[in-house]
């Protein structure tokens, strides 16, 4: 009796040429011959082995015949493993005949190392108390690592101030250029658009009261006191903070940081310090640049929508903006630059030793930097309110 199996069909079902087939023949002595014919590849599709497995119930021995296999890959190996495993479970001896030697060796190799029964991890949803504990442990670990990093950075600053820091001056100059001059374009674009937005919002509301001249106060004070420094910090978090994390993370993945430590060079001095110094020094200058561009954006809207001349707009702006506003913005820019650089370098040093971890470190640096900026901005607002500035 011959049974052809393809997609579960029986009894001489027609199969298309070029398809793999399983043909079973029950012999008079109780044996079962399983013939594998055609192209046994994953691309060609692996036929249903169900009829052959059913026939094993009535067999005393099994012969796997691969004399008509045209070509094969892991699909044939998988079929051999399934048939031999089913026969072994029933204590039926299995012989192979004309099967490709490579397929037999691969099947033997797969069976030589049995699967560990305890290798699969069972995932269970943790209860509320466990989730709270995990979050608390993560927060505690984050606070501890941040504190340790800031302490090591403080020691690096002390070594730099005393002239004992090991870093290259050209690295510091390169970072000053990258975080300063090369960031002017994106800073100008964002600041100009921010000035436009503030002016549009002010114009819509103040026009109802006939006080459109105070659009200059809104744009000037808003940009100089808070928004210029904050938006510049956010831009630098996405630009320089992520770059710092990616660069240092890549160095860690390629064991360059290990090489520095082996040679007695501190990564804090050689890698982190130039980046922190450069961005902290450049942020106040970028903040002033952002303030000026933002005021010009507001002036553009006031001139086009409210017929306020540039001269009148600038005069009103200089009257509204005080020295306290200007100095406060510079201090915020200085602090924001320090926070962004610290977040980027810290996440880079915490990165794992693979390319996926480098990308995660860059993302984490941006998120951490922006969260720190927003929280610090809120703290500044409370301090200014208390001091009446």
Phi, psi and omega in degrees: 000130180245131179236124175263137183237118173207111182066024175092004181279156181227164168068056173073027177297140182289140176236148181287145177297148180085010178249147177289147183222153174239120180240124181248140178223122179274126182267164186294330182277011179091000178280165179231124178255122179251112180262128178253119184230159177087190181276110181265078178233158178296323181295325180284343181094134180267124182290170181287127178267005183302311179302320179294321178293324177294322181293337179297335182297336185253005186259150174259340174204161185229137173239123177265116184250114179246030183293338182250019175287123183279308177209161187207161170212213184295342177298319177291319179299318179296319179295317178298318179297317181295313182294317180292323179295318179295321179292322180295322179297333181260009180059041180253124177293146184236130173245146176249141183220119176065015174287149177303130182302324180296320179295320179295318180296319178295320178295318177298320180294321179294325180278342181290331180247093182293152179291137178286128183290337182257016184281338183273129180270132177270121181271128177235140176290122180290152178284178185299317182296321179295318179296319178297319179296319179296318179295318179297321179294320178295317179296316179298317179295320178295318179295320180294315181293322178295317179297318179295319180295316180296322178296316178295324178293322177298319177295322178295322176296321179294320176294322178294317181295329180270002178081014181255002179287140181258102175205167181259133181297323180294332175293319178296317179295322178296317180292325176298320179290318182291322181271350181250276186299319182288347179264000183295322184298305181293327177294318179297316181298310182295318182292318179298315179294324178295319175298320176301314183296313179300319180293319178299313179299314180296321182296318182297319183278315185286337180294335178294333183253005181068028182241044185294340180296336182282000170301324178296320177297316182298311182292314184296308182293319181298316181290311187289322186280317189226304195293327180298311180292319183294312182293324176295320177297319179295319177299316181289332175295318178284336184263295185277321180299314178295322179295318178299314181296318181293318181295309182291322177298320177295319176299324178290319180295326179268010175065022175290325178293321176299322179294321178299313181295324178297325180274007177080019180255127180283126175299331179296319179285315190278326186249314188281314186302312179300324181289318179294316179299316185294309183291324178294324180285326185278333185299316176301321178293318177295327178295315177299316178299318179295321178300313182296314181295320178297320177297320178294326175296317176295323178296324179297316179292316181298322180291320183279326186259323189250003180057034175266121183293152178302322181296315179294321180297313181294323179296317179294324180294314180295331177288323185281324184277127180256171177296326178297319177299316183294312180295321178299320177296320178295318179297318178296318178299319179298313181293318180297320178298319178296316182295316181296316181294320179295317179299316181295313182291322181295315179294328177295318179289336179274355185294155175282185186259041176212168185293327178297321179293330178294315177297319177296324178294319178297316178297315180296326179295318179295312181297314180298316180299316182293319178298316178298321180297312182296316180296318179292324177298317176298321178295319178298319180298319180294318179297318179294324178295317180295319181279351180071028181273000000 
